[in-house]
Amino acid sequence: MAELPLRIQTHFEMEKICQTCYSQRVVSVIAKTGEYCVIEISNRRQLGPVPKEMNIGGDEYLEFCYCLDCGQLQGIFPVPPIALEQSG
């Protein structure tokens, strides 16, 4: 019997359950920013594409999920220091 190829589920195919409160009221947000995205941290500001290193999308797309019950942003955290923090 041939094995079925392993297929990674996309972000939208996964059942969304909150990592914190286990609610099923997790909403996905996707927005196309073009080349205009402002990121600000520690009084430093960056204008340009969405940084991939922040777990909120990348390039022209802002993409994240959060829980409508507890407000928890879904994903893998903590995020290591990003380039903007390390620039001086």
C-alpha positions as CSV (number, residue, x, y, z in Angstrom):
1,M,0.0,0.0,0.0
2,A,1.4,3.4,-1.0
3,E,1.8,6.0,1.8
4,L,0.0,9.2,1.3
5,P,2.4,12.2,1.1
6,L,2.7,14.2,4.3
7,R,0.9,17.5,3.7
8,I,1.4,20.4,6.0
9,Q,-1.9,22.2,6.9
10,T,-2.1,25.8,6.0
11,H,-2.9,28.4,8.5
12,F,-6.6,28.4,7.4
13,E,-7.0,24.6,7.4
14,M,-6.1,24.2,11.0
15,E,-8.8,24.2,13.6
16,K,-8.4,27.4,15.5
17,I,-8.5,27.0,19.3
18,C,-7.1,29.7,21.6
19,Q,-3.8,28.7,23.1
20,T,-4.8,30.4,26.4
21,C,-8.5,29.9,27.1
22,Y,-9.3,27.1,24.5
23,S,-12.1,29.2,23.0
24,Q,-13.0,28.5,19.4
25,R,-13.6,32.2,18.8
26,V,-10.2,32.8,17.2
27,V,-10.3,35.3,14.3
28,S,-7.7,35.5,11.5
29,V,-6.7,38.8,10.2
30,I,-4.9,39.2,6.8
31,A,-4.2,42.6,5.2
32,K,-2.1,43.6,2.3
33,T,0.0,46.6,3.2
34,G,1.9,47.0,0.0
35,E,5.2,48.5,0.9
36,Y,3.9,50.7,3.7
37,C,4.0,49.2,7.1
38,V,5.2,51.1,10.2
39,I,6.7,49.1,13.0
40,E,7.7,50.9,16.2
41,I,9.5,49.5,19.2
42,S,11.7,51.2,21.9
43,N,11.3,54.6,20.3
44,R,12.7,53.2,17.0
45,R,10.5,53.3,13.9
46,Q,10.8,51.3,10.7
47,L,8.9,52.0,7.5
48,G,8.8,49.3,4.9
49,P,7.6,45.7,4.4
50,V,6.1,43.6,7.3
51,P,9.0,42.0,9.1
52,K,8.9,38.2,8.9
53,E,10.7,37.8,12.3
54,M,7.8,39.1,14.3
55,N,5.3,36.3,13.6
56,I,2.8,38.7,12.2
57,G,3.2,37.9,8.5
58,G,5.8,39.2,6.1
59,D,6.6,41.3,3.1
60,E,3.4,42.9,1.8
61,Y,1.0,40.9,4.2
62,L,0.1,41.4,7.8
63,E,-1.3,38.2,9.1
64,F,-2.2,37.2,12.6
65,C,-4.8,35.4,14.8
66,Y,-6.3,36.5,18.1
67,C,-8.9,35.3,20.5
68,L,-12.2,37.3,20.7
69,D,-12.8,36.0,24.3
70,C,-9.4,36.7,26.0
71,G,-7.6,38.9,23.5
72,Q,-4.6,36.6,23.3
73,L,-2.5,36.9,20.2
74,Q,-1.9,33.4,18.8
75,G,1.5,32.1,17.8
76,I,4.9,31.1,19.1
77,F,6.3,33.5,21.7
78,P,8.6,34.9,22.9
79,V,10.0,36.3,19.7
80,P,13.8,36.7,19.8
81,P,15.1,40.3,19.5
82,I,14.3,41.7,16.0
83,A,16.6,43.7,13.7
84,L,14.9,46.9,14.5
85,E,15.7,46.5,18.3
86,Q,19.3,45.8,17.5
87,S,19.8,48.8,15.1
88,G,21.4,51.8,16.6
